[in-house]
């Protein structure tokens, strides 16, 4: 397996973690079981995709890319009550954004409704399916428990003729919603609860986003999914572990029908779980509906839409999915690994700029009033020729971070304090001579003198200056709103304690809005979607909320993982 992973990584230039699925597919091809793999990504269009889906997308499409196969995008759209064209469109957008292309292989399970209906009739004619009149609650009661076998429905002995007649009348709209269902006739004493006469069809008068009002009965997922794979010629049906018990149903359906293709090989892999995050669709929907977040694309959400708005690039997500690999056992991945991957992705080609988030006025008292000058600052200091340079204006009054000055500094404070000298990034060395307080005792202005012989920040006499701070010319500053994001939940595993609601674990400091930030002049023309590194602060992206009233920036990720340090320091409080 490691050898196959290494070859795949070498061929693609990616850092590839252990992946037993890739090794399995390679073996199948070597043994001549298939000419090439055919995989699929089969979402239900009833919500927005999250990073767990991104893992499945990268696996299915990645296998196809690595082995010269193809991956289908198929919507398993069997429940129109919860599905919508909006979700169909958003899912396609997300898959494309991640960098994958299904080409001509876009499918809908609803396109197979007539075939599925015919298969259902075939099961009835073979005496392997029956129409049941039990209510939903009664079906649950008759099913039994994990230690007690189920009880056969009193309608289980209906004749083939009667079942066929009733099913066709269901199709014709003769019965009320919920009054009848079609069930497979398997084994009510099976140790696998899912095999106790699973439901195949229900009556539901609901407009469907693809088929309109053509159907009033709809197949259940377990019946539809495996048959859709077979119809499309899928060779490897890749599912997460929660579908492991469903495999027996899939095999039973395909074994008992004359299907056009050999059974796909179903293989289950561990789903993605991240610290400080929930992945449940139900819980994510609750967060949105209750206004706990700003919507499905809130940058704190684990949705692909949220990560896109936050500023993550698709390359980073794909790299992350490669790194964590594909395993058979469930585990939790530290979100710090995702953030580290995002930093590594942004670092090589994101322009560096200066931005002051919490401004404090600094007046250079010996700098001529009314004068200004400009400094050439490389956009990528570690590789100055790559992205060129920008012109940064400098004047007598500048903004600095409030945290870069202390009235009574500790011993190893290397920034501004009375008598201390620091370097202004790309500009001059300055020495603090005093400060001004307001009536509340807050420092509102710092006074410094500059050394005109240190233009560019280099003293001619070679004296050592330990502190370097960033700044923005007050005369030329661009005002902006900045959103700083942290983990949505304050604990690593917010949904694992049954005694505590996951809502009680929300981090009340997950969003901090900083109004009145001061940015250097070059950012005045920044376009929506442009990314920058604010020096000493983090990576940021221009948010779509930007407009005539001003720029809005989202912090993509901090320069370092400050969360772990904060938790260690405060004990999580």
C-alpha positions, 0 to 999 in steps of 0.5 A, a space after each residue: 500500500 505504501 508503495 502505491 501511495 508513494 508512486 501516486 504521490 511521485 506521479 502527481 507531485 503531491 504529498 500523499 498519505 496512506 490510502 488503502 483504496 488507491 492500493 486496492 484499485 491498483 491491485 484490481 487493475 493489475 489483476 485484470 478485473 477492470 480496464 479502468 476504474 469508474 467511480 462516482 460522487 453521489 450527493 443528495 441535493 438536500 444541503 451544502 457540501 462540507 469538507 467531509 464531502 471534499 475528502 470523498 470528492 478528492 478520493 473519487 475524482 483522484 482515483 479516476 485521475 491517477 488511474 486513467 478512469 472517470 468519475 461521475 457526478 450523480 445526484 441521488 435525488 429520491 426525496 423531493 421533500 428535502 431537495 432543491 435545484 439550489 443545492 444541485 447548483 451549489 454542489 456543481 459549483 463546489 466540485 468545479 471549484 475544487 478543480 474536478 470535471 465530470 465532463 459528460 458524466 453528470 447523472 441524476 438518479 431521477 433519470 432512472 425512475 422508470 427503470 427502478 420502477 420496473 425493477 421493483 415490479 420484477 421483485 414483486 413478480 419474483 415474490 421478493 417484495 410486497 405492499 405493506 399497509 402498516 404505519 411508519 410507527 408500526 413498521 418500527 415496532 414490528 422491526 424488533 431490536 438488536 436483541 429481539 427478532 422482528 415480527 412479520 407484517 400481517 400483509 407480508 403474505 399477500 399474493 404476487 397478483 395482489 402486490 402487483 395490483 396495489 403497487 401499480 395503483 400506488 403509482 397511479 395515485 390512488 392512495 394517500 401519502 403514507 398509507 402504503 409502502 413497498 418492502 423487500 421480503 428478506 428476513 425479519 430475524 436478520 442480525 442486520 436490522 437493515 435487512 429486516 424487510 427494508 422499505 423500497 418505495 413510499 407514496 409522496 405527492 411532492 414536486 420534484 426538481 427534475 421530474 416535476 409531478 410525473 411521479 407520486 411514488 419515490 424509491 428509497 435511497 438503499 434501493 436506488 443507490 446500488 442500482 444507479 451504480 450498476 446502471 452507470 457501470 461503476 466499478 468501485 462504489 466508495 462509501 463512508 463507514 456509516 454505510 457499511 451495514 447497507 452493503 448487505 442490502 445493496 448486494 441483495 438487491 443486485 443479486 436478485 435482479 437482472 442488472 446490466 453490469 457486474 456488481 460494483 465493489 463497495 468499499 467503506 472508508 473513514 469519514 473526515 472529522 475535525 476538531 472544533 467542528 461539527 459535520 452533521 447536516 442537521 446540526 449545521 442546518 440548525 446553526 444556520 436556521 437559528 442565526 448562530 452563523 451568517 449562513 451556509 457560506 459563513 467563513 466559520 462553517 466547515 462548508 466548502 462555500 464557507 471555506 471559499 468565502 474565508 479565502 481557502 484556495 482549492 489547492 490547499 483543500 486538495 493537499 489537505 485531503 491528500 495528506 490525511 489519507 484514506 483509512 478504514 477506522 474513524 479518527 479525528 484530525 486536528 484542525 491545526 493541520 488544515 490551517 497549516 496546509 492553508 498557510 503553506 499554500 498561501 505563503 509562496 505567492 501571497 503579497 505582503 502588505 502593512 495593515 494596522 488593525 488597532 491603530 495608535 497615532 505616532 507623531 515623528 516630532 522632528 520630521 518636517 510638517 507637510 512633507 512626505 516620501 515613498 519607499 519601495 517595498 517588495 511584495 514578497 520579501 523572501 523573493 523580491 524579484 518574483 512579485 515586484 515592489 510597491 510604493 509605500 508613502 511615509 509622512 510625519 504622522 503614522 498609525 502603529 498597532 496599539 500593542 506595539 507601545 507600552 507605558 511600562 514594558 516588561 524586560 524583554 519588550 522589544 517594541 516601543 516604550 519611552 527611550 526605546 528605539 525600533 525599526 519602522 518596516 522599510 522606513 527609518 529607525 525611531 526613538 520614543 520620546 513621550 506619549 499623550 493620554 486622554 481624560 480616561 488615562 488611555 494612551 492616544 498618541 506616541 511621540 518619537 524622533 527619527 534618525 534621517 541617516 537610517 533610510 530603509 531601516 539600516 543604521 550606518 553605524 551598524 548599531 543593533 535594533 531588535 524591534 521592527 514594527 509595521 505602520 501606515 501613513 496617517 495621511 494616506 491610510 485606507 480605512 477598512 473593516 476586518 473580520 477575525 475568525 477563530 474556531 466556531 467551537 471552544 472544545 475539540 469535540 463539541 458533539 461527543 458529550 450526550 449530556 451537553 448540547 453542542 450549542 453550549 460549546 459555541 465559542 462566543 469569540 469565534 468572530 471579532 469585527 474590527 472597525 476602523 483598521 488602517 491599511 496602506 495606500 496600495 490596498 485602496 484598489 484591492 478587488 474582491 477575492 484578492 488575498 494578502 498577508 498583513 505582515 505580523 498578523 495573518 492572511 486576509 481576503 477581500 470579502 464580497 461585502 466590500 463596496 462603495 462604503 469601504 473594504 471588508 477583509 476576512 482573515 483566512 488564517 493567522 500566521 501561527 496557531 494561536 489557539 493552542 497557546 491560548 487554551 494552554 495559557 487560560 485553561 480553556 476559559 
